[in-house]
Amino acid sequence: MPMPREFRAFRTEAEFIARFLHPLLRKLGFSVVLDYHGQEEYGKDLIFAELDRFGLIRYHAMQVRMSATIGLKAMMALVETARMAFANPFVHPQTGQPEAIGGFYIAVVGVFTPIARRHFFASLIPQQCQNVFLLDGPSLLQLDRWTSLGRAETVQSRIVGLLNELQLNQSIYDRIREPLRNVLDGKAVLPPADRLLTLCVGLYNAEPFIVHQMSLTREYVRVATRLNALLGMLVAVRDASTRYGLAEQAWEELCLLRPMTRHIHDQLERFVEQLGPVAAPENDPPQTTEKPSRRKA
């Protein structure tokens, strides 16, 4: 199997480590302790850490190669590299204490030949048990897509909540509009009883997941909260002129909210369309081109 085309854009090991491996390790839940790339540190291009189920810190090292194929000759040298990595502790940059690694990984953008794989595990498993690992390009790409898909599923569940809230509010607008218009026309003294929901949009504002989009969400919450407050004041006020002034302000806020809701709704729909290719097969990389929304403003 050839090198995945997604990795051909990386020109150096340092670029591959910084732009692909660092983000992947973080998405997998590791913390990157040291980046030794380019230094003589006994095969430890990267050192990363995790908390095991007993709450203990476990360190791992990774050797990175920008090779299309790792054969037997290259693997023989990597076996010695792995032995050196286990034999020589590293100095933790924060504590200054020597620390040993508990796992060793070799990551390559290409593939390992079958004989190279057999030699690696046959040479190291008798001493290191199940603490040595090989990650080829297709495996790394699959891991990255798996972690991205996990996030996509989380994001999609939050989008469902946002869309439901926006759609419900659109129906509430109609239930607010008629009685509010009646108050303005002097036909009724009872203000609207319904109130708008802002929970999901408020939670989105606290942790947004769409970069450079949906900039109206903060203003949406402000206007919706203001409208709810004005409707609440209408219940308590008995003076006709005061009630009219409050109803007029509420009507203005309502007129602002309707197009704002449609705009946010359309942006969410476009984002859902873009999320689809995240789970695409390996031969179909994710597309980034925005598709026009089917909804009309």
C-alpha positions, 0 to 999 in steps of 0.5 A: 500500500503506498503512502497516503496522499494526505501526507505528501504535503509534509516536506520534513519530519519536523513539519509532519510532527508539528502539523499532524502528530501533535494534534493527533496525540492531543485528540487521543488524550495524550499530553506532549511532554517533549519534542526532541526531534533533531536532537540525539535523545536515543530515538525519542523524537517525541515523548508524550504522557497519559494517566493510567487507570490507577492515576499514575503517569505513564510516558511513551516515546515515538520515533518518526520516519518520513519514509515510503517503505521501511524494510528489513535493513532499516528496521534492524537499525530501528530495533536498536533505537528502541532498545536505546530508548528503553535503556536511557531515561529522559530528563523531565523539563519541569521536574528535572527528574529522570523518567523512563518510558513505558512504551515505544512507537515507530510512526512512518508516513508510508508502510512497513514490509511484512518481514520488517514487522516480524523482525521488530516484534520478534526482537523486542517483545521478549524483553518489552512484552506488549510495549512496542508498537508500529504505526504506518501511514494508513493506520495514522490516517485512520486514527486521525479520522476516527478522532475527528469522527468522534468530535463530529458526532459530538458536534452533530448532537449539539447541532440537533439541539440548536436546530430544534431550539431555533425551529421551536422559536420560529413557531413561538414568533407566530404565537407572540406576533398576533397578541403583541400586534393586538396590544399595539392596536389597542384590541387587547390588554393581555400580552403574549404568554410565550417566551423564547428559548435561548439555552442551546444558543447560549451554550454554543456561545460558551463553547463555539465549534464553528470558526469564523461563522455564526457571529450573530449568536451573541446578538441573538441571545441578547435580543431574545433575552431583551424581548422576553424581559419586555414581554414580562414587563408587559404583564405587570404594567397597567398604564396604557401609554407605558404598555404601548411603549413596551409593546413597541420595543418588543415588536422591534426586537421581534422584527430583528429576531426573525431574519437573524434566526433564519441566517443562523439556521442556514449557517448550521445547515451548511455546516452539517453538509460540510461534516458529512465527508468526515466519515468518508472512505480513505480514498475520498478525503474530506471536502472543504468547499461550502455548498449553497443552502437549500433554504431561502432567506 
